[in-house]
Amino acid sequence: MLAEAATRPCELAVLPDHPTAADLEAAYVRRGAQVAMCDAARRLAVETLEAERVLIDDWLRASRPR
């Protein structure tokens, strides 16, 4: 089963109603960090699922009668 982190929408910074240039710059930097964190969480969830499936396949192969 795919981890919740792989399907959860990413949180992204939004600008206030009347943004200043500083608000824009801060949101730009914050969004970059948020996208990187979200991507890393999704990648980890997928890699974990793939590793789990490999382990299950190995176990099934090893448990078959010869």
MOPAC internal coordinates of N, CA, C and O (Angstrom, degrees):
PM7 1SCF
backbone

  N    0.0000 0     0.00 0     0.00 0    0    0    0
  C    1.4545 1     0.00 0     0.00 0    1    0    0
  C    1.5223 1   109.28 1     0.00 0    2    1    0
  O    1.2310 1   120.35 1   -46.72 1    3    2    1
  N    1.2851 1   116.94 1   133.28 1    3    2    1
  C    1.4523 1   122.65 1  -178.09 1    5    3    2
  C    1.5211 1   110.22 1   -71.50 1    6    5    3
  O    1.2310 1   120.79 1   -46.11 1    7    6    5
  N    1.3186 1   116.10 1   133.89 1    7    6    5
  C    1.4628 1   121.30 1  -179.24 1    9    7    6
  C    1.5205 1   110.75 1   -62.27 1   10    9    7
  O    1.2310 1   121.55 1   -29.46 1   11   10    9
  N    1.3071 1   114.64 1   150.54 1   11   10    9
  C    1.4631 1   121.40 1  -179.51 1   13   11   10
  C    1.5220 1   111.15 1   -59.66 1   14   13   11
  O    1.2310 1   119.98 1   149.44 1   15   14   13
  N    1.3189 1   117.65 1   -30.56 1   15   14   13
  C    1.4672 1   121.56 1  -179.61 1   17   15   14
  C    1.5244 1   112.20 1   -61.94 1   18   17   15
  O    1.2310 1   120.29 1   155.65 1   19   18   17
  N    1.3114 1   117.06 1   -24.35 1   19   18   17
  C    1.4647 1   120.59 1  -178.76 1   21   19   18
  C    1.5172 1   113.00 1   -80.37 1   22   21   19
  O    1.2310 1   120.07 1   161.29 1   23   22   21
  N    1.3055 1   117.47 1   -18.71 1   23   22   21
  C    1.4645 1   120.19 1  -176.87 1   25   23   22
  C    1.5215 1   113.46 1  -115.99 1   26   25   23
  O    1.2310 1   120.29 1   170.54 1   27   26   25
  N    1.3193 1   117.06 1    -9.46 1   27   26   25
  C    1.4668 1   121.16 1  -178.48 1   29   27   26
  C    1.5287 1   109.71 1   -71.26 1   30   29   27
  O    1.2310 1   119.82 1   -44.90 1   31   30   29
  N    1.3281 1   117.95 1   135.10 1   31   30   29
  C    1.4705 1   119.30 1   176.12 1   33   31   30
  C    1.5291 1   110.27 1   -63.04 1   34   33   31
  O    1.2310 1   121.13 1   -34.79 1   35   34   33
  N    1.3086 1   115.44 1   145.21 1   35   34   33
  C    1.4616 1   120.52 1   179.38 1   37   35   34
  C    1.5213 1   110.06 1   -77.95 1   38   37   35
  O    1.2310 1   121.29 1   -38.35 1   39   38   37
  N    1.3221 1   115.14 1   141.65 1   39   38   37
  C    1.4626 1   120.22 1   174.30 1   41   39   38
  C    1.5174 1   107.27 1   -80.74 1   42   41   39
  O    1.2310 1   120.30 1   -48.15 1   43   42   41
  N    1.3184 1   117.03 1   131.85 1   43   42   41
  C    1.4549 1   120.86 1   179.42 1   45   43   42
  C    1.5256 1   109.99 1  -130.77 1   46   45   43
  O    1.2310 1   121.34 1   -42.39 1   47   46   45
  N    1.3139 1   115.04 1   137.61 1   47   46   45
  C    1.4638 1   121.53 1   178.86 1   49   47   46
  C    1.5275 1   109.45 1   -62.63 1   50   49   47
  O    1.2310 1   120.97 1   -35.66 1   51   50   49
  N    1.3052 1   115.74 1   144.34 1   51   50   49
  C    1.4710 1   121.38 1   175.71 1   53   51   50
  C    1.5269 1   108.62 1  -123.86 1   54   53   51
  O    1.2310 1   121.39 1   -23.51 1   55   54   53
  N    1.2891 1   114.94 1   156.49 1   55   54   53
  C    1.4622 1   119.98 1  -179.71 1   57   55   54
  C    1.5291 1   110.39 1   -80.70 1   58   57   55
  O    1.2310 1   120.45 1   -30.23 1   59   58   57
  N    1.3240 1   116.74 1   149.77 1   59   58   57
  C    1.4647 1   119.63 1   174.38 1   61   59   58
  C    1.5324 1   109.64 1   -69.75 1   62   61   59
  O    1.2310 1   120.96 1    -6.33 1   63   62   61
  N    1.3255 1   115.77 1   173.67 1   63   62   61
  C    1.4715 1   120.28 1  -176.57 1   65   63   62
  C    1.5328 1   113.23 1   -58.25 1   66   65   63
  O    1.2310 1   119.50 1   138.32 1   67   66   65
  N    1.2846 1   118.55 1   -41.68 1   67   66   65
  C    1.4609 1   121.64 1  -178.65 1   69   67   66
  C    1.5329 1   108.36 1  -123.36 1   70   69   67
  O    1.2310 1   120.44 1  -102.75 1   71   70   69
  N    1.3258 1   116.77 1    77.25 1   71   70   69
  C    1.4651 1   120.20 1  -172.71 1   73   71   70
  C    1.5267 1   112.93 1   -71.97 1   74   73   71
  O    1.2310 1   122.01 1   -32.33 1   75   74   73
  N    1.3021 1   113.76 1   147.67 1   75   74   73
  C    1.4618 1   121.24 1   172.44 1   77   75   74
  C    1.5243 1   107.17 1   -99.77 1   78   77   75
  O    1.2310 1   121.33 1    -5.26 1   79   78   77
  N    1.3126 1   115.05 1   174.74 1   79   78   77
  C    1.4669 1   119.35 1   176.58 1   81   79   78
  C    1.5274 1   109.79 1   -61.99 1   82   81   79
  O    1.2310 1   120.53 1   143.24 1   83   82   81
  N    1.3247 1   116.59 1   -36.76 1   83   82   81
  C    1.4642 1   120.56 1   178.45 1   85   83   82
  C    1.5282 1   110.74 1   -64.65 1   86   85   83
  O    1.2310 1   120.14 1   140.41 1   87   86   85
  N    1.3381 1   117.34 1   -39.59 1   87   86   85
  C    1.4716 1   121.16 1   177.08 1   89   87   86
  C    1.5236 1   110.19 1   -61.30 1   90   89   87
  O    1.2310 1   120.64 1   137.36 1   91   90   89
  N    1.3205 1   116.38 1   -42.64 1   91   90   89
  C    1.4619 1   121.00 1   179.78 1   93   91   90
  C    1.5275 1   110.74 1   -62.71 1   94   93   91
  O    1.2310 1   120.31 1   133.60 1   95   94   93
  N    1.3220 1   117.01 1   -46.40 1   95   94   93
  C    1.4575 1   120.65 1   179.85 1   97   95   94
  C    1.5270 1   111.49 1   -63.39 1   98   97   95
  O    1.2310 1   120.49 1   136.60 1   99   98   97
  N    1.3262 1   116.66 1   -43.40 1   99   98   97
  C    1.4675 1   120.58 1  -179.69 1  101   99   98
  C    1.5262 1   110.49 1   -64.29 1  102  101   99
  O    1.2310 1   120.07 1   136.84 1  103  102  101
  N    1.3307 1   117.47 1   -43.16 1  103  102  101
  C    1.4610 1   120.84 1   179.73 1  105  103  102
  C    1.5264 1   110.72 1   -65.58 1  106  105  103
  O    1.2310 1   120.19 1   143.02 1  107  106  105
  N    1.3178 1   117.25 1   -36.98 1  107  106  105
  C    1.4616 1   121.54 1   179.29 1  109  107  106
  C    1.5313 1   110.31 1   -61.81 1  110  109  107
  O    1.2310 1   120.74 1   132.90 1  111  110  109
  N    1.3231 1   116.19 1   -47.10 1  111  110  109
  C    1.4643 1   120.86 1   179.81 1  113  111  110
  C    1.5289 1   110.11 1   -66.28 1  114  113  111
  O    1.2310 1   120.59 1   134.76 1  115  114  113
  N    1.3261 1   116.48 1   -45.24 1  115  114  113
  C    1.4734 1   120.37 1  -179.05 1  117  115  114
  C    1.5211 1   110.99 1   -62.26 1  118  117  115
  O    1.2310 1   120.21 1   137.30 1  119  118  117
  N    1.3184 1   117.20 1   -42.70 1  119  118  117
  C    1.4691 1   120.09 1   179.05 1  121  119  118
  C    1.5180 1   111.64 1   -62.41 1  122  121  119
  O    1.2310 1   120.43 1   139.80 1  123  122  121
  N    1.3100 1   116.79 1   -40.20 1  123  122  121
  C    1.4600 1   120.32 1   177.93 1  125  123  122
  C    1.5207 1   111.02 1   -58.80 1  126  125  123
  O    1.2310 1   120.67 1   134.73 1  127  126  125
  N    1.3212 1   116.32 1   -45.27 1  127  126  125
  C    1.4684 1   120.55 1   178.83 1  129  127  126
  C    1.5231 1   110.34 1   -65.42 1  130  129  127
  O    1.2310 1   120.26 1   139.16 1  131  130  129
  N    1.3291 1   117.10 1   -40.84 1  131  130  129
  C    1.4612 1   120.39 1  -179.63 1  133  131  130
  C    1.5248 1   111.64 1   -65.01 1  134  133  131
  O    1.2310 1   119.95 1   139.23 1  135  134  133
  N    1.3105 1   117.71 1   -40.77 1  135  134  133
  C    1.4713 1   121.16 1   178.67 1  137  135  134
  C    1.5238 1   109.96 1   -64.93 1  138  137  135
  O    1.2310 1   120.39 1   137.58 1  139  138  137
  N    1.3320 1   116.87 1   -42.42 1  139  138  137
  C    1.4675 1   120.26 1   179.09 1  141  139  138
  C    1.5310 1   110.82 1   -62.76 1  142  141  139
  O    1.2310 1   119.94 1   137.24 1  143  142  141
  N    1.3292 1   117.72 1   -42.76 1  143  142  141
  C    1.4643 1   121.19 1   179.21 1  145  143  142
  C    1.5226 1   111.53 1   -65.92 1  146  145  143
  O    1.2310 1   120.48 1   138.78 1  147  146  145
  N    1.3136 1   116.70 1   -41.22 1  147  146  145
  C    1.4632 1   121.19 1  -179.72 1  149  147  146
  C    1.5272 1   110.09 1   -66.03 1  150  149  147
  O    1.2310 1   120.48 1   136.59 1  151  150  149
  N    1.3213 1   116.68 1   -43.41 1  151  150  149
  C    1.4529 1   120.80 1   178.87 1  153  151  150
  C    1.5261 1   110.79 1   -62.11 1  154  153  151
  O    1.2310 1   120.50 1   137.75 1  155  154  153
  N    1.3247 1   116.64 1   -42.25 1  155  154  153
  C    1.4694 1   120.44 1   179.39 1  157  155  154
  C    1.5278 1   110.97 1   -64.09 1  158  157  155
  O    1.2310 1   120.06 1   138.54 1  159  158  157
  N    1.3211 1   117.50 1   -41.46 1  159  158  157
  C    1.4706 1   120.80 1   178.95 1  161  159  158
  C    1.5232 1   110.69 1   -63.98 1  162  161  159
  O    1.2310 1   120.36 1   137.72 1  163  162  161
  N    1.3141 1   116.92 1   -42.28 1  163  162  161
  C    1.4671 1   120.32 1   179.15 1  165  163  162
  C    1.5224 1   111.06 1   -66.61 1  166  165  163
  O    1.2310 1   120.49 1   137.53 1  167  166  165
  N    1.3279 1   116.68 1   -42.47 1  167  166  165
  C    1.4671 1   120.47 1   179.26 1  169  167  166
  C    1.5261 1   110.18 1   -61.70 1  170  169  167
  O    1.2310 1   120.11 1   136.54 1  171  170  169
  N    1.3239 1   117.39 1   -43.46 1  171  170  169
  C    1.4588 1   121.23 1   178.80 1  173  171  170
  C    1.5252 1   111.06 1   -63.04 1  174  173  171
  O    1.2310 1   119.96 1   138.68 1  175  174  173
  N    1.3212 1   117.67 1   -41.32 1  175  174  173
  C    1.4630 1   120.87 1   179.32 1  177  175  174
  C    1.5276 1   110.83 1   -62.65 1  178  177  175
  O    1.2310 1   120.32 1   137.05 1  179  178  177
  N    1.3192 1   117.00 1   -42.95 1  179  178  177
  C    1.4635 1   120.70 1  -179.46 1  181  179  178
  C    1.5307 1   110.53 1   -68.66 1  182  181  179
  O    1.2310 1   120.31 1   136.48 1  183  182  181
  N    1.3369 1   117.02 1   -43.52 1  183  182  181
  C    1.4659 1   119.89 1   178.93 1  185  183  182
  C    1.5270 1   110.92 1   -62.73 1  186  185  183
  O    1.2310 1   120.02 1   142.37 1  187  186  185
  N    1.3182 1   117.57 1   -37.63 1  187  186  185
  C    1.4597 1   121.49 1   178.50 1  189  187  186
  C    1.5235 1   110.20 1   -65.49 1  190  189  187
  O    1.2310 1   120.31 1   136.36 1  191  190  189
  N    1.3201 1   117.01 1   -43.64 1  191  190  189
  C    1.4618 1   120.78 1   178.42 1  193  191  190
  C    1.5273 1   110.87 1   -62.20 1  194  193  191
  O    1.2310 1   120.63 1   136.21 1  195  194  193
  N    1.3263 1   116.39 1   -43.79 1  195  194  193
  C    1.4668 1   119.55 1   179.26 1  197  195  194
  C    1.5257 1   111.01 1   -62.77 1  198  197  195
  O    1.2310 1   120.07 1   136.92 1  199  198  197
  N    1.3250 1   117.48 1   -43.08 1  199  198  197
  C    1.4679 1   120.91 1   179.08 1  201  199  198
  C    1.5196 1   110.85 1   -64.32 1  202  201  199
  O    1.2310 1   120.49 1   140.91 1  203  202  201
  N    1.3304 1   116.67 1   -39.09 1  203  202  201
  C    1.4694 1   120.82 1   178.02 1  205  203  202
  C    1.5164 1   110.73 1   -62.14 1  206  205  203
  O    1.2310 1   120.57 1   137.70 1  207  206  205
  N    1.3120 1   116.52 1   -42.30 1  207  206  205
  C    1.4677 1   120.28 1   179.94 1  209  207  206
  C    1.5248 1   111.66 1   -65.98 1  210  209  207
  O    1.2310 1   120.27 1   141.80 1  211  210  209
  N    1.3140 1   117.10 1   -38.20 1  211  210  209
  C    1.4676 1   120.32 1   177.17 1  213  211  210
  C    1.5250 1   109.84 1   -63.04 1  214  213  211
  O    1.2310 1   120.45 1   135.55 1  215  214  213
  N    1.3284 1   116.75 1   -44.45 1  215  214  213
  C    1.4667 1   120.21 1   179.17 1  217  215  214
  C    1.5287 1   111.55 1   -62.02 1  218  217  215
  O    1.2310 1   120.34 1   138.88 1  219  218  217
  N    1.3249 1   116.96 1   -41.12 1  219  218  217
  C    1.4696 1   121.04 1   178.66 1  221  219  218
  C    1.5262 1   109.74 1   -64.37 1  222  221  219
  O    1.2310 1   120.34 1   135.04 1  223  222  221
  N    1.3331 1   116.96 1   -44.96 1  223  222  221
  C    1.4719 1   120.30 1   178.60 1  225  223  222
  C    1.5239 1   111.10 1   -61.14 1  226  225  223
  O    1.2310 1   120.41 1   137.08 1  227  226  225
  N    1.3324 1   116.83 1   -42.92 1  227  226  225
  C    1.4690 1   120.47 1   178.19 1  229  227  226
  C    1.5217 1   110.73 1   -62.27 1  230  229  227
  O    1.2310 1   120.56 1   137.49 1  231  230  229
  N    1.3159 1   116.54 1   -42.51 1  231  230  229
  C    1.4707 1   120.79 1  -179.67 1  233  231  230
  C    1.5311 1   110.26 1   -64.22 1  234  233  231
  O    1.2310 1   120.66 1   136.75 1  235  234  233
  N    1.3316 1   116.34 1   -43.25 1  235  234  233
  C    1.4652 1   119.27 1   179.03 1  237  235  234
  C    1.5234 1   111.72 1   -63.06 1  238  237  235
  O    1.2310 1   120.54 1   137.81 1  239  238  237
  N    1.3330 1   116.58 1   -42.19 1  239  238  237
  C    1.4659 1   119.66 1   177.65 1  241  239  238
  C    1.5233 1   111.17 1   -62.13 1  242  241  239
  O    1.2310 1   120.30 1   137.95 1  243  242  241
  N    1.3124 1   117.02 1   -42.05 1  243  242  241
  C    1.4604 1   121.69 1  -177.63 1  245  243  242
  C    1.5293 1   111.57 1   -70.76 1  246  245  243
  O    1.2310 1   119.73 1   153.70 1  247  246  245
  N    1.3200 1   118.13 1   -26.30 1  247  246  245
  C    1.4617 1   120.52 1  -176.19 1  249  247  246
  C    1.5316 1   113.27 1   -90.48 1  250  249  247
  O    1.2310 1   119.85 1   173.92 1  251  250  249
  N    1.3324 1   117.89 1    -6.08 1  251  250  249
  C    1.4633 1   121.24 1   178.26 1  253  251  250
  C    1.5205 1   110.08 1   -70.77 1  254  253  251
  O    1.2310 1   120.43 1   -39.88 1  255  254  253
  N    1.3269 1   116.79 1   140.12 1  255  254  253
  C    1.4651 1   118.60 1   175.19 1  257  255  254
  C    1.5248 1   110.06 1   -66.31 1  258  257  255
  O    1.2310 1   121.14 1   -33.28 1  259  258  257
  N    1.3171 1   115.43 1   146.72 1  259  258  257
  C    1.4755 1   119.29 1  -178.65 1  261  259  258
  C    1.4783 1   111.37 1  -104.06 1  262  261  259
  O    1.2310 1   120.10 1   180.00 1  263  262  261

